[in-house]
Amino acid sequence: MPVALYQRVALRRDLPGQQLRAGDVAYLVDRVPHPAGGEAGCVLEVFNALGESIAVVTVPESDVEALSADEVLSIRRLVAS
């Protein structure tokens, strides 16, 4: 079942160009169709620990997973690659 818009999700893979890692939490803000009929994309907004927006990225839907009750949020330093 797909995650509803405006819900928190976790990345399934690293995005080194954006300094994001698998497990980072983001909000799903939109879905976009693939221009050639491939896998749909998810537009994610990522926030720092203070709630400030730090990135907006588009990833394939398979790179996003719903959060579950048995997971705990954590913090890490955002360091340039």
N, C-alpha and C positions, 0 to 999 in steps of 0.2 A: 504494500500500500504506500503510495507516495506521501511524502511529508507535506503538510499544509503550508501555504504561504505564511510568512511572518513568524515561523517557528524556528527555534534554535536547532542547528544541525552540526555535525562534526565532519571534517574533511577526512577522506579515506587515504589520501596520498599527499606527499609534500609538494609544495609549489615554491621552489627555491627562488624564482624570480620575484616573488612577492613576499619572501621571508616567512612563509606560512608552512606549517608542518601538519602531517597526519595527526588527527586528534584535536586540532584547533577548532574552536567553536565559532560559528557564524550564524547570521540570520538569513534565511531563504527569503529573498525579496521579489523574485520573479522567476518565471520559466520562459525559455525561448526555444522555438523550434530550430532544428538544424537546417541551414539553407539548402542542403542537398539531400534532405530526407534521412539523415543519420540520427544518432542519439540526441535527444533534446538536451538543452543546457540549463543550468541553474545559475541565477545571478545571486551572489552572496555578498552581504556586507559584514565586515569583520571589525570588531571594536576592541580597544585595549581594556585593561583592567579598570580604568576610570570611566569607561563608557563612551570614549571618544572614537569616532569612526577613523579607522586607519587604512582600510582597503575595500574596494569593491571589485570582485572578480567573477568571471563566468567560467564554470567548469562543467564537464559532462555530468549528467544526472547520476551516473554510476560512481562518481567521486564523492558523493554526499550520503551520509547515513543519519537516521534519526537518533536522538539521544534516548537513553533508557534510564529507568529509576535506579539501576544497580551501578551507575557510573558516577564518578566524582570529578568535579571541575578542578583544575590546577592552574598555576601560572608559570610562565617562563619569560626570560628576557627576550625582547625583540632585538636581535643583533643583525646588522647588515651582513649579507653573504659575502 
